[in-house]
Amino acid sequence: MKAAEPYEKSQELEWATQSRTLKREDLIIRYVKQIVLQAMSHSSFYATIGICRLLYSYTHSQTREIYDWLDPGDLAFKDDSAFRRAKMRLRLTLHERFSAILSNSNMSDPHVSHSESDFNDMVERALAIFAPQIEGCPPDSLFHSYQFDAANIGLSELKHRDDSIERTRMHIVICPSCFSKLNQRLANPPPSEQLSLPRFCTSAESLQHPQTTNNQQLPIAGHAHLPDLTFKDYCHIVR
């Protein structure tokens, strides 16, 4: 996912001059990918914040409840300020990555989010691809438990911080099927009713550099063109 970013950014810069075609669907998939990428580089806590607060519009209390189910022991060390800091850190990363192609690049609220039910299936397919892979999704019985029970899926509680357990927590939050089951268990609204996406500029709109005035255009000239990914490139990336 990280290796593909130079190609994506190059396409987006060319898209600004209308010399290439990018659909809004392409940008949404990249937005989903960026949230997952940043979450996985941190922890299941960041995954919970990224999915619940930036991709979906779950409330702060609902997000705390979800993380409390995933890792009740760790929640005792995370107050409301920890949730706010994590959200801001992820939001700033998204702003840095996408501010030039967002309709509103206001640092305080870069997303100007709104529900987009038409994109639910596409977002879920992307999440299913980007989710950390484990030995199959956890059984339904796990979601009937009062809280995440590693023993229910054959993992030892004696290794509570074992990577396999943390990876499973991340999978549950990112995998659309598991995340839906968890929200059903907690009596939260289903993710399909909570999707919240940014407004991306269309290719016909002027794209502004985040550090320029409204009358200055995004610098395109001199940008090195990157060729399209080949099958060999794809094989190198997935390794």
Backbone as CSV, one residue per row, in Angstrom:
resi,resn,N_x,N_y,N_z,CA_x,CA_y,CA_z,C_x,C_y,C_z
1,MET,0.831,-1.205,0.000,0.000,0.000,0.000,0.865,1.254,0.000
2,LYS,1.968,1.210,0.768,2.860,2.361,0.834,3.600,2.552,-0.485
3,ALA,4.014,1.438,-1.095,4.795,1.520,-2.323,4.004,2.119,-3.480
4,ALA,2.687,2.014,-3.432,1.856,2.523,-4.528,1.636,4.034,-4.456
5,GLU,1.965,4.663,-3.336,1.651,6.087,-3.152,2.284,7.013,-4.187
6,PRO,3.573,6.827,-4.565,4.134,7.729,-5.582,3.348,7.700,-6.890
7,TYR,2.871,6.531,-7.286,2.082,6.417,-8.505,0.731,7.108,-8.345
8,GLU,0.133,6.932,-7.181,-1.166,7.566,-6.934,-1.048,9.086,-6.959
9,LYS,-0.033,9.614,-6.298,0.138,11.060,-6.243,0.426,11.635,-7.626
10,SER,1.216,10.898,-8.412,1.496,11.346,-9.769,0.217,11.411,-10.602
11,GLN,-0.603,10.397,-10.498,-1.872,10.382,-11.222,-2.760,11.540,-10.784
12,GLU,-2.763,11.823,-9.498,-3.630,12.890,-8.981,-3.179,14.259,-9.466
13,LEU,-1.861,14.456,-9.578,-1.361,15.717,-10.101,-1.717,15.871,-11.578
14,GLU,-1.603,14.791,-12.342,-1.975,14.837,-13.756,-3.486,15.012,-13.906
15,TRP,-4.218,14.415,-12.990,-5.679,14.539,-13.002,-6.090,16.007,-12.870
16,ALA,-5.292,16.774,-12.124,-5.598,18.189,-11.921,-5.556,18.967,-13.229
17,THR,-4.746,18.508,-14.169,-4.657,19.180,-15.466,-5.559,18.531,-16.506
18,GLN,-6.363,17.558,-16.075,-7.324,16.862,-16.935,-6.634,16.065,-18.038
19,SER,-5.375,15.722,-17.838,-4.681,14.915,-18.834,-4.847,13.426,-18.580
20,ARG,-5.402,13.092,-17.425,-5.706,11.695,-17.119,-7.115,11.637,-16.543
21,THR,-7.644,10.430,-16.465,-8.988,10.256,-15.933,-8.920,9.498,-14.612
22,LEU,-9.412,10.129,-13.566,-9.566,9.474,-12.272,-11.004,9.663,-11.832
23,LYS,-11.623,8.598,-11.421,-12.989,8.673,-10.932,-12.990,8.936,-9.432
24,ARG,-14.105,9.429,-8.952,-14.225,9.643,-7.512,-14.052,8.323,-6.774
25,GLU,-14.491,7.224,-7.382,-14.330,5.908,-6.779,-12.852,5.597,-6.528
26,ASP,-11.982,5.976,-7.463,-10.546,5.741,-7.279,-10.038,6.462,-6.038
27,LEU,-10.469,7.709,-5.883,-10.002,8.513,-4.756,-10.549,7.997,-3.435
28,ILE,-11.786,7.519,-3.433,-12.373,6.975,-2.203,-11.627,5.713,-1.778
29,ILE,-11.297,4.855,-2.745,-10.546,3.641,-2.414,-9.186,4.018,-1.821
30,ARG,-8.550,5.031,-2.375,-7.260,5.475,-1.852,-7.411,6.080,-0.459
31,TYR,-8.505,6.747,-0.237,-8.793,7.316,1.093,-8.963,6.196,2.119
32,VAL,-9.719,5.164,1.749,-9.893,4.007,2.638,-8.543,3.350,2.903
33,LYS,-7.774,3.171,1.851,-6.460,2.549,1.987,-5.562,3.327,2.931
34,GLN,-5.597,4.661,2.833,-4.746,5.487,3.684,-5.131,5.354,5.149
35,ILE,-6.419,5.301,5.432,-6.867,5.122,6.813,-6.368,3.797,7.363
36,VAL,-6.524,2.729,6.585,-6.093,1.400,7.027,-4.573,1.358,7.186
37,LEU,-3.856,1.933,6.235,-2.392,1.932,6.278,-1.883,2.615,7.537
38,GLN,-2.416,3.798,7.843,-1.975,4.521,9.034,-2.376,3.799,10.312
39,ALA,-3.564,3.205,10.309,-4.017,2.474,11.495,-3.121,1.273,11.776
40,MET,-2.794,0.519,10.723,-2.003,-0.696,10.897,-0.565,-0.401,11.285
41,SER,-0.097,0.826,11.002,1.273,1.172,11.387,1.355,1.553,12.863
42,HIS,0.209,1.637,13.530,0.177,1.970,14.956,-0.335,0.795,15.791
43,SER,-1.643,0.678,15.940,-2.194,-0.333,16.832,-3.686,-0.480,16.575
44,SER,-4.301,-1.429,17.277,-5.751,-1.607,17.148,-6.500,-0.397,17.687
45,PHE,-5.882,0.346,18.610,-6.501,1.583,19.097,-6.645,2.580,17.950
46,TYR,-5.575,2.769,17.183,-5.630,3.683,16.042,-6.552,3.138,14.960
47,ALA,-6.577,1.835,14.799,-7.498,1.250,13.824,-8.941,1.558,14.202
48,THR,-9.240,1.449,15.487,-10.595,1.749,15.962,-10.954,3.208,15.707
49,ILE,-10.036,4.122,16.027,-10.282,5.543,15.808,-10.455,5.837,14.321
50,GLY,-9.558,5.297,13.494,-9.602,5.574,12.065,-10.887,5.097,11.414
51,ILE,-11.294,3.880,11.738,-12.495,3.317,11.127,-13.758,3.958,11.699
52,CYS,-13.825,4.082,13.013,-15.050,4.577,13.658,-15.263,6.071,13.467
53,ARG,-14.171,6.853,13.540,-14.322,8.308,13.590,-14.019,9.018,12.277
54,LEU,-13.214,8.377,11.396,-12.829,9.050,10.161,-13.463,8.431,8.918
55,LEU,-13.669,7.131,8.920,-14.351,6.517,7.780,-15.848,6.438,8.032
56,TYR,-16.224,6.137,9.278,-17.625,6.115,9.672,-17.865,7.209,10.710
57,SER,-19.117,7.508,10.945,-19.453,8.626,11.837,-19.980,8.144,13.189
58,TYR,-19.324,7.156,13.766,-19.707,6.721,15.114,-19.295,7.793,16.124
59,THR,-20.071,7.918,17.168,-19.806,8.936,18.177,-18.600,8.541,19.023
60,HIS,-18.140,9.505,19.803,-17.019,9.230,20.701,-17.381,8.115,21.687
61,SER,-18.578,8.165,22.260,-18.972,7.150,23.243,-19.103,5.774,22.600
62,GLN,-19.628,5.717,21.380,-19.726,4.439,20.664,-18.339,3.895,20.343
63,THR,-17.424,4.779,20.002,-16.049,4.356,19.697,-15.367,3.822,20.946
64,ARG,-15.565,4.487,22.062,-15.011,3.979,23.324,-15.587,2.609,23.657
65,GLU,-16.869,2.437,23.423,-17.520,1.161,23.707,-16.946,0.051,22.831
66,ILE,-16.700,0.368,21.576,-16.121,-0.618,20.655,-14.725,-1.007,21.113
67,TYR,-13.908,-0.011,21.491,-12.553,-0.330,21.931,-12.565,-1.015,23.291
68,ASP,-13.521,-0.693,24.116,-13.663,-1.354,25.412,-13.929,-2.847,25.209
69,TRP,-14.715,-3.174,24.179,-14.971,-4.594,23.894,-13.706,-5.258,23.368
70,LEU,-12.973,-4.563,22.511,-11.772,-5.135,21.901,-10.655,-5.346,22.912
71,ASP,-10.415,-4.355,23.750,-9.284,-4.416,24.680,-9.628,-3.696,25.973
72,PRO,-10.459,-4.307,26.813,-10.914,-3.631,28.034,-9.786,-3.267,28.982
73,GLY,-8.722,-4.045,28.998,-7.604,-3.739,29.879,-6.885,-2.472,29.472
74,ASP,-6.751,-2.260,28.154,-6.025,-1.087,27.685,-6.847,0.187,27.824
75,LEU,-8.167,0.072,27.768,-9.017,1.257,27.848,-8.807,2.008,29.159
76,ALA,-8.435,1.273,30.210,-8.219,1.911,31.513,-7.087,2.932,31.453
77,PHE,-6.198,2.811,30.454,-5.057,3.720,30.335,-5.308,4.822,29.298
78,LYS,-6.522,4.847,28.718,-6.809,5.813,27.667,-8.004,6.669,28.062
79,ASP,-7.727,7.943,28.370,-8.813,8.854,28.679,-9.297,9.516,27.396
80,ASP,-10.237,10.440,27.526,-10.810,11.086,26.344,-9.742,11.826,25.538
81,SER,-8.744,12.379,26.208,-7.710,13.121,25.493,-6.890,12.201,24.587
82,ALA,-6.717,10.944,24.994,-5.986,9.993,24.153,-6.745,9.721,22.857
83,PHE,-8.069,9.641,22.953,-8.900,9.466,21.764,-8.789,10.690,20.853
84,ARG,-8.811,11.877,21.448,-8.732,13.105,20.646,-7.379,13.227,19.954
85,ARG,-6.312,12.895,20.675,-4.976,12.993,20.080,-4.814,12.027,18.921
86,ALA,-5.311,10.798,19.100,-5.198,9.810,18.031,-5.997,10.235,16.800
87,LYS,-7.187,10.762,17.035,-8.011,11.221,15.919,-7.332,12.364,15.181
88,MET,-6.782,13.305,15.915,-6.113,14.439,15.288,-4.884,13.994,14.514
89,ARG,-4.131,13.060,15.072,-2.928,12.581,14.381,-3.297,11.919,13.053
90,LEU,-4.318,11.086,13.077,-4.757,10.430,11.840,-5.340,11.451,10.863
91,ARG,-6.082,12.400,11.384,-6.695,13.415,10.527,-5.630,14.265,9.834
92,LEU,-4.584,14.635,10.561,-3.518,15.432,9.960,-2.808,14.658,8.857
93,THR,-2.638,13.352,9.058,-2.025,12.517,8.028,-2.888,12.478,6.780
94,LEU,-4.191,12.349,6.966,-5.110,12.348,5.828,-5.104,13.705,5.131
95,HIS,-5.042,14.771,5.928,-5.011,16.113,5.345,-3.764,16.297,4.489
96,GLU,-2.619,15.834,4.990,-1.373,15.950,4.245,-1.446,15.179,2.928
97,ARG,-2.077,14.032,2.981,-2.149,13.180,1.790,-3.161,13.687,0.763
98,PHE,-4.296,14.244,1.223,-5.398,14.526,0.302,-5.836,15.989,0.232
99,SER,-5.201,16.887,0.954,-5.719,18.249,1.025,-5.809,18.913,-0.344
100,ALA,-4.895,18.583,-1.258,-4.902,19.230,-2.568,-6.089,18.834,-3.428
101,ILE,-6.751,17.724,-3.085,-7.873,17.279,-3.921,-9.176,17.179,-3.131
102,LEU,-9.198,17.800,-1.951,-10.442,17.889,-1.205,-11.135,19.203,-1.528
103,SER,-12.439,19.183,-1.579,-13.180,20.405,-1.850,-12.996,21.423,-0.736
104,ASN,-12.759,20.928,0.485,-12.509,21.815,1.617,-11.267,21.305,2.325
105,SER,-10.206,22.093,2.343,-8.953,21.658,2.968,-8.699,22.360,4.293
106,ASN,-9.776,22.806,4.922,-9.671,23.450,6.228,-9.023,22.491,7.228
107,MET,-7.912,22.910,7.835,-7.177,22.026,8.740,-8.023,21.577,9.927
108,SER,-8.936,22.430,10.380,-9.729,22.090,11.557,-10.799,21.053,11.257
109,ASP,-11.225,20.979,10.000,-12.234,19.995,9.620,-12.061,19.655,8.141
110,PRO,-10.991,18.890,7.825,-10.656,18.674,6.437,-11.619,17.788,5.674
111,HIS,-12.529,17.120,6.366,-13.335,16.126,5.683,-14.688,16.621,5.191
112,VAL,-15.295,17.528,5.910,-16.639,17.979,5.577,-17.452,16.757,5.151
113,SER,-17.560,15.807,6.053,-18.086,14.490,5.719,-19.593,14.485,5.517
114,HIS,-20.040,13.550,4.727,-21.463,13.359,4.505,-21.702,11.907,4.130
115,SER,-22.877,11.418,4.451,-23.195,10.014,4.193,-23.282,9.753,2.701
116,GLU,-22.716,8.637,2.271,-22.711,8.262,0.863,-23.086,6.795,0.753
117,SER,-24.360,6.489,0.873,-24.797,5.103,0.887,-24.486,4.389,-0.414
118,ASP,-24.398,5.133,-1.533,-24.129,4.511,-2.823,-22.747,3.876,-2.876
119,PHE,-21.849,4.303,-1.996,-20.483,3.797,-2.020,-20.236,2.714,-0.970
120,ASN,-21.264,2.295,-0.253,-21.083,1.318,0.815,-20.435,0.033,0.324
121,ASP,-20.973,-0.537,-0.757,-20.450,-1.817,-1.256,-18.991,-1.689,-1.666
122,MET,-18.665,-0.602,-2.336,-17.294,-0.407,-2.791,-16.339,-0.254,-1.610
123,VAL,-16.734,0.515,-0.603,-15.897,0.702,0.580,-15.710,-0.619,1.316
124,GLU,-16.769,-1.402,1.425,-16.665,-2.696,2.111,-15.744,-3.650,1.360
125,ARG,-15.813,-3.639,0.033,-14.909,-4.500,-0.747,-13.458,-4.078,-0.528
126,ALA,-13.220,-2.766,-0.491,-11.864,-2.277,-0.257,-11.365,-2.674,1.136
127,LEU,-12.212,-2.513,2.134,-11.824,-2.882,3.497,-11.517,-4.379,3.602
128,ALA,-12.306,-5.200,2.916,-12.080,-6.645,2.952,-10.714,-6.999,2.364
129,ILE,-10.293,-6.241,1.346,-8.988,-6.482,0.732,-7.861,-5.977,1.621
130,PHE,-8.052,-4.807,2.236,-6.987,-4.176,3.015,-6.867,-4.717,4.439
131,ALA,-7.867,-5.411,4.938,-7.851,-5.896,6.325,-6.700,-6.870,6.553
132,PRO,-6.065,-6.829,7.732,-5.010,-7.805,8.050,-5.552,-9.229,7.929
133,GLN,-4.801,-10.073,7.283,-5.237,-11.446,7.070,-4.946,-12.307,8.302
134,ILE,-5.942,-13.082,8.687,-5.790,-14.031,9.786,-6.342,-15.379,9.315
135,GLU,-6.325,-16.353,10.181,-6.809,-17.692,9.827,-8.333,-17.716,9.801
136,GLY,-8.905,-17.008,8.857,-10.361,-16.946,8.765,-10.936,-15.991,9.795
137,CYS,-12.089,-15.424,9.477,-12.740,-14.523,10.430,-13.100,-15.266,11.713
138,PRO,-13.065,-14.598,12.862,-13.445,-15.246,14.121,-14.876,-15.776,14.054
139,PRO,-15.169,-16.842,14.796,-16.528,-17.406,14.789,-17.544,-16.440,15.398
140,ASP,-18.802,-16.634,15.047,-19.859,-15.762,15.574,-19.912,-15.781,17.092
141,SER,-19.519,-16.919,17.684,-19.578,-17.034,19.147,-18.702,-15.990,19.840
142,LEU,-17.637,-15.540,19.159,-16.771,-14.526,19.763,-17.554,-13.244,20.015
143,PHE,-18.449,-12.909,19.103,-19.191,-11.655,19.211,-20.384,-11.753,20.169
144,HIS,-20.612,-12.943,20.693,-21.639,-13.104,21.712,-21.061,-12.896,23.105
145,SER,-19.717,-12.817,23.163,-19.048,-12.662,24.455,-19.197,-11.236,24.968
146,TYR,-19.051,-11.090,26.273,-19.131,-9.779,26.902,-18.004,-8.875,26.421
147,GLN,-16.854,-9.479,26.123,-15.709,-8.746,25.605,-14.844,-9.703,24.793
148,PHE,-13.847,-9.157,24.106,-12.956,-9.976,23.287,-12.304,-11.042,24.150
149,ASP,-12.449,-12.300,23.735,-11.911,-13.432,24.490,-10.970,-14.202,23.580
150,ALA,-9.669,-14.016,23.779,-8.685,-14.652,22.911,-8.799,-16.169,22.935
151,ALA,-9.173,-16.732,24.092,-9.286,-18.183,24.199,-10.375,-18.724,23.278
152,ASN,-11.366,-17.903,22.974,-12.468,-18.315,22.106,-11.984,-18.618,20.697
153,ILE,-10.855,-18.024,20.311,-10.315,-18.252,18.970,-8.960,-18.962,19.037
154,GLY,-8.711,-19.644,20.144,-7.525,-20.483,20.265,-6.234,-19.757,20.557
155,LEU,-6.311,-18.540,21.074,-5.101,-17.797,21.423,-4.969,-17.736,22.945
156,SER,-3.760,-17.818,23.431,-3.536,-17.874,24.863,-3.630,-16.496,25.501
157,GLU,-4.427,-16.383,26.545,-4.526,-15.126,27.294,-3.219,-14.809,27.999
158,LEU,-2.358,-15.811,28.162,-1.069,-15.560,28.793,-0.182,-14.699,27.905
159,LYS,-0.535,-14.639,26.611,0.209,-13.800,25.671,-0.722,-12.677,25.204
160,HIS,-1.257,-11.943,26.138,-2.278,-10.943,25.830,-1.786,-9.891,24.849
161,ARG,-0.489,-9.613,24.849,0.063,-8.621,23.933,0.724,-9.278,22.725
162,ASP,0.476,-10.553,22.544,1.038,-11.255,21.403,0.549,-10.622,20.099
163,ASP,1.419,-10.574,19.095,1.072,-9.950,17.825,-0.161,-10.558,17.192
164,SER,-0.348,-11.866,17.369,-1.493,-12.528,16.741,-2.810,-12.019,17.320
165,ILE,-2.824,-11.678,18.598,-4.041,-11.149,19.215,-4.298,-9.723,18.733
166,GLU,-3.252,-8.909,18.710,-3.400,-7.537,18.237,-3.807,-7.515,16.763
167,ARG,-3.259,-8.402,15.992,-3.614,-8.494,14.575,-5.079,-8.870,14.409
168,THR,-5.555,-9.760,15.287,-6.960,-10.160,15.234,-7.871,-8.998,15.606
169,ARG,-7.466,-8.210,16.597,-8.253,-7.024,16.963,-8.356,-6.061,15.774
170,MET,-7.230,-5.835,15.115,-7.243,-4.952,13.950,-8.155,-5.503,12.863
171,HIS,-8.069,-6.807,12.660,-8.908,-7.440,11.636,-10.387,-7.224,11.939
172,ILE,-10.771,-7.394,13.182,-12.183,-7.262,13.560,-12.702,-5.859,13.256
173,VAL,-11.885,-4.831,13.517,-12.322,-3.456,13.287,-12.355,-3.120,11.797
174,ILE,-11.413,-3.652,11.024,-11.297,-3.282,9.609,-12.151,-4.160,8.708
175,CYS,-12.232,-5.443,9.002,-13.022,-6.367,8.184,-14.498,-5.973,8.257
176,PRO,-15.152,-5.701,7.134,-16.548,-5.238,7.183,-17.507,-6.236,7.813
177,SER,-17.283,-7.522,7.591,-18.173,-8.531,8.170,-18.036,-8.570,9.691
178,CYS,-16.810,-8.618,10.173,-16.576,-8.661,11.622,-17.026,-7.371,12.298
179,PHE,-16.749,-6.243,11.656,-17.123,-4.955,12.236,-18.642,-4.827,12.343
180,SER,-19.347,-5.336,11.374,-20.811,-5.313,11.425,-21.327,-6.168,12.574
181,LYS,-20.729,-7.350,12.755,-21.147,-8.230,13.840,-20.884,-7.592,15.205
182,LEU,-19.741,-6.913,15.318,-19.414,-6.271,16.584,-20.405,-5.163,16.902
183,ASN,-20.749,-4.355,15.910,-21.706,-3.275,16.151,-23.102,-3.804,16.431
184,GLN,-23.439,-4.925,15.835,-24.722,-5.556,16.155,-24.718,-6.039,17.601
185,ARG,-23.588,-6.604,18.033,-23.457,-7.068,19.415,-23.610,-5.910,20.395
186,LEU,-23.117,-4.738,20.042,-23.148,-3.583,20.931,-24.384,-2.715,20.722
187,ALA,-25.279,-3.145,19.850,-26.523,-2.411,19.554,-26.234,-1.028,18.976
188,ASN,-25.163,-0.929,18.202,-24.849,0.310,17.496,-25.489,0.300,16.115
189,PRO,-25.654,1.450,15.491,-26.141,1.467,14.112,-25.186,0.690,13.209
190,PRO,-25.686,0.045,12.177,-24.805,-0.703,11.265,-23.891,0.235,10.493
191,PRO,-22.704,-0.229,10.119,-21.785,0.632,9.356,-22.402,1.185,8.077
192,SER,-23.295,0.434,7.461,-23.913,0.891,6.205,-24.689,2.194,6.376
193,GLU,-25.057,2.504,7.623,-25.787,3.751,7.891,-24.875,4.850,8.413
194,GLN,-23.582,4.552,8.566,-22.665,5.494,9.201,-21.544,5.976,8.283
195,LEU,-21.505,5.493,7.056,-20.407,5.853,6.164,-20.308,7.368,5.992
196,SER,-19.091,7.888,6.127,-18.877,9.329,6.052,-17.626,9.590,5.222
197,LEU,-17.801,10.191,4.057,-16.703,10.370,3.114,-16.439,11.847,2.849
198,PRO,-15.196,12.185,2.500,-14.892,13.578,2.161,-15.414,13.935,0.775
199,ARG,-15.526,15.215,0.526,-15.908,15.693,-0.795,-14.629,15.959,-1.591
200,PHE,-14.405,15.146,-2.613,-13.250,15.361,-3.469,-13.613,16.312,-4.603
201,CYS,-12.616,17.089,-5.036,-12.832,17.956,-6.191,-13.076,17.101,-7.433
202,THR,-13.808,17.643,-8.383,-13.916,16.996,-9.687,-12.772,17.501,-10.546
203,SER,-12.476,16.814,-11.639,-11.358,17.196,-12.497,-11.564,18.568,-13.119
204,ALA,-12.810,19.031,-13.124,-13.094,20.335,-13.715,-12.866,21.480,-12.740
205,GLU,-12.686,21.169,-11.463,-12.508,22.198,-10.459,-11.035,22.526,-10.289
206,SER,-10.759,23.717,-9.869,-9.372,24.115,-9.598,-8.935,23.475,-8.304
207,LEU,-7.768,22.853,-8.324,-7.221,22.236,-7.132,-6.194,23.183,-6.535
208,GLN,-6.299,23.385,-5.243,-5.446,24.351,-4.573,-4.396,23.649,-3.741
209,HIS,-3.184,24.166,-3.784,-2.141,23.661,-2.895,-2.441,24.159,-1.489
210,PRO,-2.315,23.300,-0.463,-2.686,23.709,0.893,-1.871,24.881,1.425
211,GLN,-0.682,25.142,0.847,0.147,26.227,1.359,0.057,27.493,0.509
212,THR,-0.869,27.530,-0.474,-0.946,28.680,-1.358,-2.223,29.441,-1.108
213,THR,-2.324,30.620,-1.750,-3.554,31.386,-1.664,-4.552,30.814,-2.636
214,ASN,-5.788,31.271,-2.564,-6.854,30.729,-3.401,-6.624,30.973,-4.887
215,ASN,-5.777,31.957,-5.232,-5.556,32.257,-6.630,-4.341,31.547,-7.209
216,GLN,-3.636,30.792,-6.385,-2.453,30.087,-6.851,-2.807,28.646,-7.148
217,GLN,-2.354,28.166,-8.306,-2.673,26.808,-8.720,-1.660,25.811,-8.171
218,LEU,-2.085,24.595,-8.067,-1.217,23.506,-7.637,-0.054,23.372,-8.619
219,PRO,1.199,23.367,-8.173,2.328,23.294,-9.092,2.382,21.947,-9.798
220,ILE,2.245,21.982,-11.115,2.264,20.763,-11.915,3.538,20.668,-12.737
221,ALA,3.978,21.809,-13.283,5.097,21.810,-14.204,6.340,21.210,-13.566
222,GLY,7.046,20.415,-14.352,8.287,19.840,-13.882,8.109,18.557,-13.095
223,HIS,6.870,18.147,-12.831,6.658,16.923,-12.072,6.994,15.715,-12.936
224,ALA,7.866,14.869,-12.441,8.285,13.705,-13.225,7.133,12.733,-13.409
225,HIS,6.940,12.303,-14.655,5.864,11.362,-14.932,6.290,9.954,-14.549
226,LEU,5.466,9.257,-13.835,5.718,7.871,-13.484,4.888,6.977,-14.391
227,PRO,5.469,5.912,-14.922,4.708,5.025,-15.804,3.661,4.251,-15.017
228,ASP,2.679,3.706,-15.723,1.678,2.875,-15.073,2.340,1.642,-14.477
229,LEU,1.752,1.127,-13.403,2.270,-0.095,-12.786,2.158,-1.267,-13.750
230,THR,3.215,-2.025,-13.863,3.196,-3.246,-14.677,2.896,-4.439,-13.784
231,PHE,2.685,-5.587,-14.404,2.444,-6.796,-13.611,3.663,-7.114,-12.749
232,LYS,4.852,-6.847,-13.289,6.090,-7.063,-12.512,6.117,-6.150,-11.290
233,ASP,5.706,-4.878,-11.475,5.631,-3.955,-10.339,4.671,-4.469,-9.283
234,TYR,3.518,-4.959,-9.749,2.509,-5.488,-8.828,3.087,-6.647,-8.013
235,CYS,3.767,-7.571,-8.679,4.347,-8.722,-7.977,5.386,-8.268,-6.950
236,HIS,6.158,-7.217,-7.311,7.156,-6.698,-6.375,6.499,-6.084,-5.153
237,ILE,5.409,-5.360,-5.368,4.710,-4.703,-4.263,4.101,-5.721,-3.308
238,VAL,3.425,-6.737,-3.861,2.732,-7.682,-2.986,3.689,-8.578,-2.232
239,ARG,4.945,-8.662,-2.663,5.940,-9.411,-1.889,6.277,-8.653,-0.605
